[in-house]
Each structure stands twice: as C-alpha cells, then as structure tokens.
C-alpha cells in the first residue's frame, strides 16, 4: 500500500511494521505488487507500463550466466533510480570501511585474536556511520574476496538510503531490532535472525529499540546460496521455505534533499534526489533481499562417537570456483543435544586451512568458559591453533566416564569461515576492546602424559 514518510517507529507506523507479511522460499522467482495490476503481463518492458510506471532491471549476475545461476529482478517504479544529481565523495571522508585488503589498508597476523563487545555510541550514530571493517581478504575491484564488519548504532537513518556496490551484506543483529526498508519492501529483523541485502540494493535502517549492534559479512563477486547436503540427503539444515522475502511496498511522496549513500570500492559517495528510492510499486524476479530465523535451523550431530566437523552447521555459503571451497561460509552453533560416547564433546583442538571469525549472539559458547561475550568476536586465521580454553578442558576431562546426553541450550554462536587468509584493519588491532590477554586462556593447559598408565579400553 502507499505510504507517507517513515516516522520514528511509534503510532501507526509501528503497527504497520508489526503486521508485515512475507513471501516464502529461497532462489524462487517471486512476484509482488502493492497495487493490483501493476505488474505487466506477457513482457518485462512494455512501451507503457501499468499506472505510468517505469520498468527497471537490477542484475546480480552477468546476463550470460547459466540459467541456474542467473539472478535478476524487474522493478516497476514511480521514478527510475537514475534520476539523481552526481555522486560526490561523502564528507567527512573518515570512514572505517575497507574493500581492498593490502599492506596499506590492513595487517597480517597469525596470532589468535579476541574482542570484547563495543559500547553504545556516545553521539548520534546511524547504521552507516556505525559500520566498521574488522578484517577481510581480496578486493571488491577484482570481484573476489570478503570483508567482515561490525556495527554499533543508536539512531535511525533519516532521509537517506544506503547502496553497497561492492558486494552482498549478510547482517547478524546481536542487540536491538532492525527495521529495514528495501526496494522490494520492508523487513523486520531481530537478534536470532539474519538478513541478506544483495549487492546494489538500496536500503534504509531504523532502530526501534534504540542502541543496536551486530556483525556483517560481505562477499565480493559471489552470492550466498544454500549448501549442498551430500550424504545428509534431501532434508535438514536450513529449509528453503523458512527464508522470508518482503512484499512490495512503496512511497510516492516528494522527498526534497533525499540522500543516496553509495559504497563503491570501500569509499562512500553521496547523491541527492527529490524522491524516495522506495518507490517500487511492483516487482518480480529472483534477485531479492531475504531474512532467516536461526531457530528454524535443523542441526545434525554425532550419534555415537567423536565430534562432527562444524561445516555440518552451514546455513549459507558463498562458493569459490573450486568445488567444496568457500569464499565465505556462514555457520551456526545453535541449541542442540550432545550424545557422543567416550568422546571429548567440546570442539577439538584444531589447525585449519580455513580462517574462522566467530561471534556470539546470546548465551555462552561451549568451548570457552569465560571471556567470549555476546557482542564480542574472535579470529583464528589459517593454520593458527585454537580450541577449548583451559577451564573448559579441565572441567570436561575432570568429569570422567560418560556424562550421558547433555543439551546445549540458551546459546547461539556463529562463524564466518573463509578459504582466504584475512588481513586485520589497524583500528581493530588497536581497539580498546581487543583482549590482549586472550592467549592466556590456553597457557594453563598442563601435561597429562603418564607413560606408565594402562591404556583404556572401550567397547
């Protein structure tokens, strides 16, 4: 339905946000119209569109990509997105976003790193100003790689929208809901849910709960997709029907001085226009924003011995050209039962050709007894050893025998895992939230070697 300007989240507008409806599916060809008959019939770009609308296509892949990989959508809008003044570098130009990872923008280190949660901003800060890059690899210019950002904000975006020309955003809220308006419609995202905003889409973020923080992964030159299930079979992990896509919604009111903020090569540019970018009355296609509730994930786990690889918990993957190797995987560690017999159940000690960035949405993480807090993060890079801290190890082996089934509850941890080695931004290396004593959580691990013991036997 037609709308006037967004307000601060109170009154009728808040009621409208709480009554949002969605389309269900992943990778579907969707169709949605806010006014009956707004979608043209039989063709994409007729000479005259219904209601006098403009036809405009957004392409997330090359025109000649194979049909199974091709992603694009058609918008039918009141004014085309090209109707704006020239872009200029955004002032002030001091932003902490990086999309070209090299020795001048970032640093390489094999050291295990961990950060405490950031505090709420002390000055008015919207989602864009609260966004900063922690680490990443590759280049948005070369269309290969990824970036991992975090955000801390306390103010809704006003008369402005953001467009990321560099890659797809996967946003993981940890504190505070996000009300996101996109060209396809509106999405309400709470902690415990994720939202993917594909490259090129314009969106605006409101913060109905005030201070908000979370995590963002960005992929260059690839798009997120569901992982293959392999021996698991046809069912399990994230189900296509649980992904939610917004329905068409539009604004037609004149908006003098509306600002489009575009991220292009990690730099921010702005352009002025006199209308809202959210003037799409109808649309159809398979290149769309979407959200997913992590509580709907169907985890798989060991039912007899040993510890399964964390890859079995992959929700979404952005694949590379090499089969089975990802530019970025999004993996979660949700509530679940642990039942393995004669097995050290927390994640084992490990060195990995992949690099792992972890975050915690709520609760505790089973491999860390202390220090890893909701809103915090850790980074274990390629071939850097990591695993349970001393207290977790000692408590686990100290129980002895078989502990029986144990339910891991009230937790939601996640991991961004990549085959590319990350470089860390200077402000993340110098952050007051950096836990410089992180290494000490393993220093207390002592030798349990007893050469004269009789080896245990197991059935």
N, C-alpha and C positions, 0 to 999 in steps of 0.2 A: 504494500500500500504506500501511497505518497506520504512524505513526512516533511515537517519543517526542521529547523536546525536542531541538532542534538543539544540537550541541556546537561546539567551536572549529575545526572543519574537519579534524580528524585521525581516524584509525581508520576504523571502519565508515561513519561519516557522509561522510567524504571519498571513500570508494569509491563510495558511493551518488551523490554529486554527479558523479563522473566517468563514471557509467553512465546519465546522463539520456537519455530519449528524447523526441521532439517530434512534433507534427503539422505537416504542411507546407501552406502556402498563405497567401494574402492576401485578406481580405474574404470568406473562406468562412464557411459555417455549420458550426461544428465541434461534435463531441460527444465527451465523455471521461468515463470513470468509473473510480474506483480500486477499487471493489468491483462485481463483476458484478451487473447488475440494479438498480443504484442509480438509474439514470435512469428516470423514469416513462414509460410508454408511452401514446401517444394524447392526452396533455394535459400542460400545463405545471404546473398547480397542483391536483393531486388532493386529495381530502379527507384521505387518509392516504398519505404518500409512502413508498416502499420504505425499510426499515430504520428507520422512525420519524424520517426526516429532515424538515427544514423547507425549503420552497420559498421562494426569494427572488430577485427580479429586480434587475439593475443596468442602467440605461438611459443610454446615452451620447448619445442624441438625443431630441428630443421624440417622444411617442407617435405623433404625426400626421405625422412626416417621411415623405417619399416612400419607398416600399419600398427603392429602390436606395440610399438614403442612411441608412435606419434602422439603428441599431446598438443591440443589447441582448443580454444573456445571462441565463440562468437558472442559479442555484446551488441545489444540494441539500446542505444543511449540517446539522451536528450541533446547533448553536445559531444562531439568527439574529443578524445583526450589530447589531441594535438593543439587544441585551442588554448594556448597559454603564452605568456611572454618568454623571452630567452632565459636559459638557465645561467646562473652566476654562482661562483663559489660561495658557500654559506659562511657568514661571518658571525661570531669569531670562528676561525678555522681550526681551533684547537679541539679536535675530536680524537678519541682514543679507539678508532676503528682501523683495522688493518685488513687488507686483502692481498697484499703482495709480501710474502714472507721470505726475507733475505737477511743478510748480515747487517743491513742498515735499519731495518724495522724491528728486528726480533733477535733473540738469543737462543743458542742451542745448549742444552744441559741434560746429562743423563741422571741427575740427582732426583730422587723421589721428592715430590712437592705436594704441599697441602695448604689450603687457605681456609681461614675461619669465615663465617658469614659476614658480609659487609653491613654496616649500619645504614639506617634510613638516611636519605639526603637531608642536609640541613637547610637547603634552599629549594625553591620550587624547581622540580626536575621532572620532565615528562619522559616517556619511554625512549625516545630517540636520544635525548641528552643523557639519559641514564644508562645507555648501552656502551659497553667497552669490551675490547677483544682481550682474551687471556692468552690464547695460543692458536697455532694453525700451521698449515703447510701448503705449498703450491702457490698458485696465482689465479686470481679471477680473470686477469687479462688473457691467460693461456687456457682458461676454461678447465682447469684441473686442480683439485685440492679442496681444502675445507678451512673453516675458521670456527673457533669456539669462543663465544661471547658470554658475558653475564650482564644483568641489568639490575639497577636499583632506582626506583622512581617513586614520586609521591604526588604527581599532578597529571591530569588527563591532557591529551593533545587537544588544542583548541584551534579551529580554523586552519588546520593543516593535516596533510596526509603524507605518508612515507612510501617510497617505492625503492625496492632493492634491485638494481640492475645486475648485481654481481652473482646472486645465487638464491637458492631456496633457504628460507628460515624454518627451522623446527624449534618452537618455543616450549619450554618446560617451566610453567609458573611454580614457584615454591611458596610464595607468600602473596596473598591478595589475588582477587579475580581480575581477569582482563575481559573487557567488553570491546571486541574488535569489529569495526565496520570495514568491509571489503567491497570490491566492485561486484562481487557475486551475492552479497547480502551480509548479514550480521552473525557473529559467532560469539558465544559466551563461554569462556574457558576458566575453569577453577583449578587450584592445585590438585594434583592427581589426574589431570587431563593434560594432553598436549595439543598443539595446533601447528599445522604446516601451512606456511604462506609462500606459494611458489614465486620464483623469480619474475619480476616485472609487475606483480600485482600492487595496486595502491591500497593502503590500509591506514586506519587511524585507531589509536588505542585509548580507551577510557579506563580509569581506575576507580571503580565504585567503592572500594574498601579503603581508599587512601594509599598509604605506603605499600609498595609491591616490589618483589624481587624474584629473580629466576635465572634460567640458563637458556642459551640459544646456540644451536649448531647451524652452520651454514655450509652448503656444499656448492662447489663451482663446477658447472659443466655436466652435472648428473642430477637425477631426481630420485626422491625416495620411492621405494616400492616394497611390497611385501616379500619377505624371504621365501625361497623355495623350502618345502617341508621335508624333502628327502625321505628317509626311512620312517619318519613320523607318520606319513600317509596323508590323507586328504584333509584332516581336521586338526585343530589345535592352534596354539599361539594366538595371534590376532586374527579375528574373523572379519572378512570384508564387510559384512552387514553392520558391524559396530562402528564403522567410520561415518562421521556425520558431515554433510556438506550444506552450506547455507542456502536458503531460498531467496529469490530475487526480492530486492527492496531498494527504493530509490528516494533521492531528494531532488526536488526541482526548483527550490527557492534560489534566487540570486544570492551569491556569497562574495561580495566585494573583498578583494585582498586575500583570497584563499591561497595558501602556500602549499606547493608540492615540494617535498624534500626528497631528493634522489641520491641514493648511494651508488657511486659509479667509480670502480677501482679503489674502493675504500674511502674516497673523498666524498664530502657532502656538497650538493648543489641545490639551489632553490629557484623556483619559478613561480610567478604569480598568475592567477586566473580569477575570473569573477563568478565561478560556479563550483559546486561540489563535484569531486571526481566520482561520487557515489550516485550517479545519475543513470544507472543501468536499469532499464525497465524490464528487460527480459534477457535471457542468455541461454546458450546450450553449448555443450562440449565436455571434454574430459580433463581439461587443464583448470583445476579449481582448488581453492583453499579447503581444508578439512580439519576436523578435530577427532580425537580418540580418547576415550575414558580408559585409563590404565587398569582399572579394577575389572574390566571385562576380559583382560588377557588370560588365556588358558595355559598355565605353565606346565612344562614337562620336567621330570626329575628322575633320579636314580630310584629303583625299587628293590635293589639288593645290595650291591657294594659299590664303593668308590664315588667320586664326585663328577658329575657331568660337566662338560665344557660350558662356559657362560653363553656361547653362541646359540645354545638351545633356547635362550630367553630373548632372542632378537625380535623386536617389534617391527622395525623398518630398517631397510638397508639402501644405501646409495652405492651401487656396484661400480667397480672399475672395469676396464676392458679385459682383465684377467679373471677367468671363471673362479668363483669362490672367494675372491679377494675384494674387499670393500674399500671405497674411499672413506666411507663412514657408516658404521652400524649404530643403531640406537637400541640398547639392550637394557632390560629392567630386571630388578631383583625384588619381586612382589611377595606378599604374604603367601606361604606355602608350607607343606609338610616336609620334614626331613626324616627319612626312614632307613637310610642305608645302614647295614650291619657291619660291624668290625671296621668302621670307616671314620677317619677324621673328617667331620662334616663341614666345618667352615671351608671356604675356598683355600685350596692348597697353595703352597709357596710356588712361585712361578716366575719365569722369564719368558718374554713373549716377543715374537717378531712384529706384532701389532702394538700400537700405543693406546693407552687407556686413560681417559679423563672421566672421573666419577663425580657424581653429585648425589645429594640426599634430599628428598622432598619432605619426608617426615619419618619419625621413629629413629631407630638405631640400625646400623649396618652390622651384620653378624660377624664380620672379620675384624672389627675394630671396637675394643671395649670402651675407648674414650677418645676424644679429640676430633672425631669426624662428626660434624654437627649439621643439622638441617640448614640448608642455605650455603654450606661450605662446599669445598671441592678438593679433589686430589688429582695429580697427574703422575702416571708411571709410564715412562716412554719406552721405546723399543729396546728390548733386552735389559732393561733395568729391573732388578729383582724386587719382588713385593709379595705381600701375603699377610696372614693374621699377625696382629701385634702380640707382644709377649704375654699380656694378661689373658688374651683370648686363647692362645696356645696352651698355657699352663692350666687354665680352667677346663679346657676340653680334655686334655690327657689326664688331668687330675681326677676327673670323674671315674675313669676306669670302667672296664666292662662295656656292656651295651646299654646305652641310655634309653633305648626304646624310641618310639616315634615322638618327635618334637615338632610343634607347629611354630614356625617363624611368623609372628603376627605384628601388626602395628608398625609396618615398615614399608618404605618404597624408595629404594635406591636405584640409580640408573648409571649407565656408562655410554659415553661416546667413544667408540673404538675405531681406529683407523690403521690402514697399512702404511700410511705416510708418516714420517717422523716429524713431530711438531717442533716449532720454534716458539719460544715464550716471549711475550711482549715485555718491554722494560718496566712498565708500571706494574705488571703482575709480579715481576722479580723483586721489585722494590716496595711492594704493597705492605702497609702495616698489618694487613690480615694474613700475610704469609707466615706460616708456622715454621719458624727456623729450627725448632727442636723436633720436627717430625721424625727424623731418623732415630731419635732415642726410643721410640716405641718398640724398636727391634733390638736395641743394644742389650737389653736384659735377657735375651734368649741364651740359655746356657746349654752346655753339652749334657745329653742324657745317655751318652755312649757307655755301655757296660760290657766289655768284651767277654766276661765270664758268665753272663746270663745265658740261660737256656732259651733258644728262640721259641716264641709262642706257636701253637698250632691252632688252626681254625678249621671248622668243618668244610 
